[in-house]
Amino acid sequence: MTDAVTRVLVADDQTVVREGIVMLLGLLPGIEVVGAAADGEEAVALVERHHPDVVLMDLRMPRVDGVEATRRIRSAHPGTEVVVLTTYADDESLFPALQAGARGYLTKDAGGEEIAKAIADVRSGAAGLSPQVQLRLLERLSEASPKSAPSVQSGPGGPGGPSAAGGPSAPGGSGAPAAPGAARAGELPDGLTVREAEVLALIAEGLSNAEIAQRLFVSQATVKTHINNLFAKTAVRDRAQAVAYAFRHGITGTQQ
């Protein structure tokens, strides 16, 4: 499975940039460029024709912009992942793109190795967010979250204990992250349980299912069950949308 070639479509309205990205991808092992689009409308049409695994999507393009193109592609072709590759990392660009279904978000100062990693990440079901984008998400949360909000306690007798987790908690109750801004289960949005919020917080930190299982001292099967449940409750389609949801509702493990 690791030897499979990833088929990539590039969408960017600037000819020099588009051709440069195509040339760069052509030098990366395990990646085949199947097409290049000059705007979002052409990107949607080429996805319909070539069924790529991943689209590298610019945001500000004529006719149809990258956010709307991402929304159309993810709706009609859920097997095709979208990684945004743009000059802009402001909130007005970042969050609409993630909400439209993009699983990755990079700025155009990313190198070939970072682009290749993001492509591989989204293909494996993870989020391909650049460190700068992750930092901006944390900064926005810090600006928006009430500083006095108490945190979820995770311990044998607390809400994060075995009965909520489907498995034992860490010794001393310190193995699971807290969810700032959502102190008690009754305050969590969309009917999330405390343990589902803890899993969501770890997804927002960029952890894989295996890493979440190790952090929470549960099996990967239990983690998958929590993820399926929280995805259904929050109506998110993938991990990138889950990250956006977590930061929008102040559910992260970033606390002192």
SVG drawing of the C-alpha trace seen along z (x, -y; Angstrom):
<svg xmlns="http://www.w3.org/2000/svg" viewBox="-27 -38 40 40">
<polyline fill="none" stroke="black" stroke-width="0.4" points="0.0,0.0 2.9,-2.4 4.2,-1.9 1.0,-3.1 1.3,-6.3 -0.7,-9.3 -2.5,-11.0 -2.5,-14.8 -4.3,-17.7 -3.0,-21.2 -5.3,-24.3 -3.7,-27.8 -4.6,-30.8 -1.0,-32.0 0.7,-30.2 4.2,-30.5 3.2,-29.2 1.0,-26.4 3.8,-25.2 6.3,-25.5 4.2,-23.3 3.7,-20.8 7.5,-20.6 8.2,-20.3 5.6,-17.5 7.2,-15.7 10.4,-15.4 8.8,-13.9 8.7,-10.0 5.3,-8.4 3.4,-11.4 1.9,-11.6 0.4,-14.9 -2.7,-14.1 -3.8,-17.6 -3.5,-21.4 -6.4,-23.9 -6.3,-27.6 -9.4,-28.3 -11.9,-26.5 -14.4,-25.7 -11.7,-23.9 -10.5,-22.1 -14.0,-20.7 -14.2,-19.6 -10.8,-17.9 -11.6,-16.1 -14.7,-14.7 -12.5,-13.6 -9.4,-12.2 -10.6,-11.3 -7.3,-12.3 -6.5,-11.2 -5.5,-14.8 -6.1,-18.3 -3.6,-21.1 -6.0,-24.0 -5.2,-27.7 -8.0,-29.9 -8.2,-33.2 -9.0,-32.3 -11.4,-33.6 -14.8,-32.2 -15.0,-29.8 -12.7,-30.4 -10.9,-27.6 -13.3,-27.4 -16.4,-26.8 -14.4,-24.4 -13.3,-22.5 -17.0,-22.3 -18.1,-21.0 -15.3,-18.5 -15.7,-17.1 -19.5,-16.8 -19.3,-15.0 -16.1,-13.1 -15.6,-12.3 -12.7,-10.1 -10.7,-13.0 -8.9,-15.0 -8.1,-18.7 -4.9,-20.4 -5.1,-24.2 -1.8,-25.8 -2.2,-29.5 -0.5,-32.8 -3.0,-33.6 -3.3,-32.2 -5.8,-34.7 -8.9,-33.5 -11.2,-34.6 -9.3,-32.2 -8.4,-29.4 -11.7,-28.5 -14.0,-28.6 -11.6,-26.3 -11.5,-23.8 -15.3,-24.0 -15.7,-23.4 -13.8,-20.1 -10.1,-20.8 -8.1,-18.4 -4.8,-20.2 -3.7,-23.8 -0.3,-25.1 1.1,-28.5 3.2,-28.9 6.4,-29.2 6.1,-25.4 8.9,-23.3 8.7,-20.1 9.1,-17.9 6.3,-19.7 4.0,-19.5 4.7,-15.8 4.1,-15.2 0.7,-17.0 -0.3,-14.9 0.7,-11.7 -1.1,-12.9 -4.4,-13.5 -4.2,-10.2 -3.8,-8.4 -6.8,-10.1 -4.8,-12.7 -4.9,-16.5 -2.1,-18.1 -1.8,-21.5 1.4,-23.5 2.9,-24.5 2.1,-28.1 -1.6,-27.3 -1.7,-25.2 -0.2,-28.1 -2.8,-30.5 -5.5,-28.1 -4.1,-28.1 -3.7,-31.9 -7.3,-32.4 -8.5,-30.0 -6.4,-31.8 -7.9,-35.1 -11.5,-33.8 -11.5,-31.4 -12.5,-32.7 -9.4,-32.5 -11.4,-31.6 -13.0,-28.5 -12.3,-25.4 -11.0,-22.3 -12.3,-18.8 -10.7,-16.6 -9.7,-13.1 -9.4,-10.6 -10.8,-7.3 -13.7,-9.0 -14.2,-11.9 -16.0,-12.3 -13.0,-11.2 -12.7,-7.9 -13.2,-4.4 -17.0,-4.6 -16.8,-7.5 -13.7,-6.3 -14.4,-2.7 -11.0,-1.9 -8.7,-2.8 -7.4,-6.4 -3.9,-7.3 -2.4,-6.9 -3.3,-9.9 -5.9,-11.0 -3.4,-12.9 -3.3,-10.9 -6.0,-12.6 -6.1,-16.3 -8.6,-18.7 -11.1,-20.6 -10.9,-24.3 -14.2,-26.2 -16.2,-23.0 -15.8,-22.1 -18.6,-19.7 -20.4,-17.2 -23.5,-19.3 -21.7,-22.3 -20.3,-20.4 -21.8,-21.2 -23.9,-18.8 -24.2,-16.2 -20.5,-15.3 -19.4,-13.2 -16.3,-14.3 -14.2,-11.5 -15.3,-12.4 -14.3,-16.0 -10.9,-14.7 -10.5,-12.7 -11.5,-15.7 -8.9,-17.9 -6.2,-15.4 -7.3,-15.3 -6.9,-19.1 -3.3,-18.6 -2.7,-16.6 -2.4,-13.2 -3.1,-10.0 -5.5,-7.3 -2.5,-5.2 -1.1,-8.2 -4.5,-9.1 -4.9,-5.5 -1.5,-5.6 -2.3,-9.0 -5.7,-7.9 -4.6,-4.3 -7.3,-2.8 -7.3,-0.6 -7.4,-2.0 -10.8,-0.4 -12.1,-2.4 -10.6,-5.6 -12.2,-4.8 -15.6,-4.4 -15.3,-7.7 -14.3,-9.4 -17.2,-7.9 -19.6,-9.1 -18.2,-12.6 -18.2,-13.0 -21.8,-12.0 -22.8,-14.3 -20.9,-17.3 -21.7,-16.7 -18.1,-17.0 -16.9,-14.9 -13.2,-14.6 -10.4,-15.4 -9.7,-18.9 -13.3,-19.9 -13.0,-18.3 -10.0,-20.6 -12.0,-23.6 -14.9,-22.6 -12.7,-22.0 -11.1,-25.5 -14.5,-27.1 -15.9,-25.6 -12.8,-25.9 -12.2,-22.2 -8.5,-21.7 -5.9,-20.3 -3.8,-23.5 -3.8,-24.7 -1.4,-25.5"/>
</svg>
